Amino acid sequence: MSKAAELAALIGSQSALSNRNLVINGAMNVSQRATSSTSSGNHTCDRWTVNFQAFDQLAVTQSQSTTTPSGFSNSLKVEVTTAETALAADELMYVSYRIEAQDLQQLGYGGSGAKAVTLSFWVRSSLTGKYSVLFYQDDATRSNTPSFTISTADTWEYKTITIDGDTGGTINNDNGAGLSLYITLAAGANFAGTPHSGWGAYTATDDFSFSDNVNFTAQTGTFNITGVQLELGEQATPFEH
């Protein structure tokens, strides 16, 4: 088979490895506002938010870091410089990313043909244990909350998470938030419980985070993430730089 025929077959099979990643700046290379901040919110890596709310003692620095796994130049770093003495019910800390609804129409959510997606990323943390990942569908107020485990402290680990398509909630075709991702670093009782399995109606006290999620705010340490990719299908492919 000629190279042209191979390319045509690849495109026809819809498995061409380009324009796959639904996440912009997943390699954390762009940081137009600043490269470091001690404030909560979207202050460093473009499109990414580090949120910490209602804490008493906690001090955090978020930054664009050059600590990376092989093949990457930057990561988003979250560093606790002053720990929280006790985690209250209303305290919450997470890293988040929002995808515009109009960029998600190919998922077919709300119909019988809703498509599965796979999230993949590189992560490194000084605190081992269980971390929750909330997939929140903004228009339908629905959620799916899987988790991942960091096994070895201060070591880059590659994670993949696949979730089914949501047949029960439609993503509007507009420029509002269509799907939001939240990686929980600490969650008080108002935001932690036993999430339902798969997609379902969202309730903050159960579905934001698992109750046995790590409490990253209880210690001084660092959390880094990069190479974040969300793509159609049930298998992760190499990161699209």
LUMFI-106541 format. One record per residue: residue in three letters; y, x, z of N, C-alpha, C in turn. Coordinates in pm, whole numbers, plus 50000, padded with zeros to 5 digits. Layout:
ALAYXZYXZYXZ;...
***
This chain:
MET498815008550000500005000050000501255008950000;SER502235005749914503455013549908504295011450034;LYS505265020350057506145019050171506955006150164;ALA507395002450045508154990050028507304977950066;ALA506034978250025505134967150057504864966550207;GLU504724978250270504514978650415505704972750489;LEU506914976250443508124971050506508224955950488;ALA507914951250369507964936850342506974929350431;ALA505784935150447504764928850531505194928450676;LEU505844939350720506314940050858507374929650885;ILE508344928450793509394918450808508814904450803;GLY507874902450712507254889350700506464885250823;SER505934895050894505154891951015506034889551135;GLN507364891251118508344889251224508124898651341;SER507574910451313507334920151419508124932951398;ALA509154932351312510004944051291510704947451422;LEU510744960551455511264964551585512754967451578;SER513554957151551515014958551556515604945251601;ASN516784946251663517474934251714516584925951805;ARG515784932751886514864925751975515484922852110;ASN516324931952156516774931352295517894921052313;LEU517654911252398518654901052429519674905852531;VAL519444917752588520344923552687521234933952620;ILE522544932452636523514942052585523824952152695;ASN523854964852661524114975552756522994977152860;GLY521774975052816520634976752905520384991052945;ALA520945000652868520815014752902521985019652986;MET522885010653022524015013553114524925024553059;ASN525025025552926525835036152867527325032952864;VAL527685020152872529085016052861529595011652997;SER530675017853040531285014653169532795015753154;GLN533415005453092534815006153053535795004153170;ARG535384996653272536294993853383536455005853475;ALA535325011353515535305023053604533875028053610;THR533705040453656532365045753672531885044853816;SER532755040453907532365038954047533275028754115;SER532715021054208533485011054281532795007754412;THR533595004554514533035000154642533174985054659;SER533564978054553533754963654558532554956154501;SER532414943854545531394934954490531894929154359;GLY530994927554262531364921454135531064930354016;ASN531704926853901531494933953776532564944753763;HIS532284956753816533294967153823532894980253756;THR531614981853721531194994553659530534991853525;CYS529224992353516528544990753387528844977053326;ASP529314977153201529704964853134528574954553136;ARG528964942153164528094930253165527164929553286;TRP527184939553371526334939553490527164937153616;THR526604929453708527274926353834526434930853951;VAL527064937554045526434940754174527144932354278;ASN526454922654333527074913254427526544915354568;PHE527444915654666527054915654807528064907054882;GLN527544896654947528424886555004528094883355150;ALA529174881055227529114876255366528614886455466;PHE528554899355428528054909555520529134913655620;ASP528694918955733529604922955840529884937955840;GLN528844945955837529014960555844528784967555710;LEU528094961055620527604967455498528714973855415;ALA528464986055371529314992855274528454997455157;VAL528904994555035528114997154915528995003954809;THR528415013354738529065019154620528185016354499;GLN528755010254398528055008654271528655018354171;SER527805024154085528305034253993527425035453870;GLN528035041153765527265045453648526755059453680;SER525435060853682524815073153729524145080653615;THR524025093753630523285101853534521865104753583;THR521465098553693520075099153739519265089553654;THR518355094753573517655086453475516215091053454;PRO515385082153401514075086553351514245093253216;SER513205099453166513255106253037513625096352926;GLY514535100652839514915092352725516175084252747;PHE516775085152864517995077652894519065087052950;SER520335083152931521445091352977522115085753102;ASN522005072453123522715066053234521865055353299;SER522205052553423521615041253495522705034753579;LEU522445022653624523305015953721522765019353859;LYS523635024853943523225029254077523895020654183;VAL523105015954277523605008554393523265016854516;GLU524285020854591524075029354708524625022754834;VAL523765020754931524205015955063524645028055144;THR525925028455179526455039655256526585036355405;THR526715023555437526675018855577525755006855582;ALA524705007555661523694996955665524184984855745;GLU523584973355717523834961055792522874960655911;THR523394957656030522544958156149521524946856154;ALA521894935056102520964923656099521314914855980;LEU520304909655912520514901455795520684886755835;ALA521904881455820522184867555855521774858355741;ALA521684845255771521194835455675522034834855549;ASP523344837055559524234835455445524494848555370;GLU523814859055406524044872055342523114874055222;LEU523674879555115522924880654990523414892654910;MET522484899854851522824911454767521894911754645;TYR522494913254526521674913454406522394920754293;VAL521614924354190522114929254062521854918353960;SER522864915153877522674903853785523224906453646;TYR522734898353552523154898953412523064884853355;ARG524074880953276524084867653214524074868753063;ILE523274860052999523164859652853523794846752803;GLU524644847752701525284835852645524244826452584;ALA524494813452603523544803252557523334803752406;GLN524394806152329524284806152184523424817552131;ASP523184827652214522324838852174520864836552210;LEU520544824752261519184821952310518524810152239;GLN519114805352132518584793352067517194795552009;GLN516844808051975515524810851919514404808852021;LEU514754807752151513724805552253513144791552248;GLY513904782052194513394768452180513164761252312;TYR513914764852416513714758552547514014743452540;GLY513224735952614513354721552615512424714552518;GLY511734722152434510794716452339509394721652360;SER508434715652292507034719552310506744733652259;GLY507624738852172507414752152118508184763052191;ALA508624760352313509394770252388508634783452397;LYS509334794452375508684807552359508734815952487;ALA507674823652507507614833052618508544844852592;VAL509024850952700509824863052690509274873452787;THR509544886152756509104897152841510304905552880;LEU510434907853009511474916553065510834929953099;SER511454940853056510974954153091512154962753135;PHE511884972353223512964980853274512384992553352;TRP513235002653371512925014053457513705012353587;VAL513045014853701513685012753830513275023853926;ARG514205027154015513995037754114514685033454243;SER513995034354356514595029954481514095038454598;SER514975039854697514585046854819513765037854911;LEU513715024754878512975015254961511845008954881;THR510605011654921509455005654853509284991254898;GLY508484983754822508194970054860508454960154747;LYS508564947454784508634936454689510084932754658;TYR510384931354529511704927354481511554914754396;SER512394904954418512344892454341513224893454217;VAL512804886554111513604885453989513754870653956;LEU514974865553970515234851453939515704850153795;PHE514954842353714515404837953583516004824053604;TYR517314822853587517994810153617518564804353488;GLN518134792253457518624785353338519834776853378;ASP521014781453339522264775753391522484761253349;ASP522224757753224522514744253176521634733653241;ALA520374736953264519424727053318519174728753467;THR519794738653529519594741653672518114743053704;ARG517454751653628516034754053646515794768953666;SER514654772253723514414786253758512944789953747;ASN512744803053738511414809053738511574822353813;THR510834824453921511064835954007509804844254028;PRO509534853653938508454863353960508954874754049;SER508154885154063508544896554147507914909254090;PHE508374920654141507744933354111507734941754238;THR506894952054240506764960454358507074974954324;ILE507914981154405508144995454395507165002454489;SER506355011154434505265017154509505625030354576;THR506465038254510506775051654559508285053454567;ALA508785057854681510225059454700510775070554610;ASP512005068154562512775078154487512015083454366;THR511275074554300510495078254182510695067654074;TRP511005071653953511165061853846509835055053814;GLU509865041753807508685033753774509065023953663;TYR508145021753571508365012553459507724999053491;LYS508484988353476508014974953511508124965553392;THR507164956453379507234945853279506904932553345;ILE507624922153306507404908653358507454899053240;THR506424890853223506384880753117506404866853179;ILE507284858153125507324844253171507154834953051;ASP506544823453075506374813452970507714807252932;GLY507764801352813508944793752773509074781152857;ASP510294776452875510544764452956510634752152866;THR509634743552875509624731252795510444720152859;GLY510894722352983511544711553058513044712153066;GLY513674722653012515124723753024515724729852899;THR516764723552845517384728052720518544737552747;ILE518644748052667519794757152671520794752452567;ASN522014749052609523034744252517523434754952416;ASN523864750452299524304759852195525814761852208;ASP526224770052306527644772552330527814786652387;ASN529044789952426529304803552476529274804352628;GLY528704794252693528494794852837527244802852870;ALA527004804852998525804811953041524564803453011;GLY523614809452940522394802152907521224806152994;LEU521134819153026520074824253111520634835853191;SER520474835053323520974845553412519804852253482;LEU519884865453494518854873353562519424878853691;TYR518684877153800519104882253930517964890453990;ILE518234903154020517274911654089517744912554234;THR516974907054325517404905854464517124918454543;LEU518174923454610518034935154697517994931154844;ALA518554919654878518474914355015518864899655010;ALA518164891255086518464876955086518214871055224;GLY519274865155282519134858055408518374845055390;ALA518144838055498517304826155497517824815055406;ASN519134814755380519694804555291519304806755145;PHE518764818555115518454822054977517024827154960;ALA516164824955057514794830355050513784820055099;GLY512634819955036511594810555075510324813254997;THR509734802454945508534803354862508824797054728;PRO509224804654628509564799054497508384791854433;HIS508694781254359507644774054286507084783154177;SER505864780354136505214788154031505734783853895;GLY506094793353810506584790053676507954783653680;TRP508274775953575509564769353565509594756353645;GLY510744753553704510924741053777512364739553822;ALA512684728253884514034725853933514394736254038;TYR515634741054034516074751854122516594746654255;THR516124752954364516634750654498516904764254561;ALA518144766754603518534780154649517694784954767;THR517374776054860516674780154982515224783954958;ASP514694780954840513314784754809513194793854688;ASP514024791554587513744797254456514554809554418;PHE515564813254498516334825254462515514837854487;SER514784838154598514074850354636512874846954722;PHE511864855354718510734854154810511174858354950;SER510614851855051510994854855189510554868755232;ASP509554874555164509124888155198509744898655106;ASN510874895055042511634904754963512134915855054;VAL512274927854999512814938855077514224935555125;ASN514654941755233516034940855280516674954555258;PHE517234956455140517784969455104519014973055188;THR519644963155248520864965555326520594971155465;ALA519334971455506518994975855642518944991055655;GLN519114998255545519015012755546520055018555450;THR520335031355467521175038055368520255043755262;GLY520575041155138519715045755031520245041554896;THR519465044154790519905041654654518895033454576;PHE519425025554483518635017654390519225019954251;ASN518385024354156518835026754019518015018553922;ILE518655014053815517955006453712518535009853575;THR517685010653474518125013053337517015008553241;GLY517315009453111516325005753011515894991353019;VAL516854982453051516514968253068516434961552932;GLN515304955352905515094948552777514444935052800;LEU515004924652737514414911252738514184907352593;GLU512924903952561512574901452422511554890252410;LEU511524884352291510534873952263509134879852267;GLY508184871952317506794876252314506244879552451;GLU504974882252452504254884552578503924899152601;GLN504564908052524504294922152539505594930052524;ALA505814939752612507004948152603506834958352491;THR507914960652418507934970952316508884982152361;PRO508864993752294509745004552335511215000252339;PHE511975005852431513365001952449514165004152321;GLU514964994152285515774994752164517125001052195;HIS517285013952166518545020852191519575016752086;
***
